[in-house]
Amino acid sequence: MEGLKDSLGQLEAPVCPNCHVGMRWFRSELVQDDAQPLIAHLFICPNCKSAQRRHSEVTPVRMPPEKLLSPRLRVVG
């Protein structure tokens, strides 16, 4: 989730080719989850409702299995 927020912060909103105003962010989604993840950001013009898509790459974070959260409750038998 943090990678998604960080990738949006580094991205500049496009300018609508029809209205020449700054477009607003609408949503972001993970479109490629390979060695180099790719996130697509969708921007929409507040005037004419046209949309543009921008892409950004994210550096993957790899966690070793022993560092992942484990259940805190134990079943005692």
Secondary structure, 3 states (H helix, E strand, C coil): CHHHHHHHHCCCCCECCCCCCECEEEEEEEEECCCCCEEEEEEECCCCCCEEEEEEECCCCCCCHHHCCCCCCCCCC
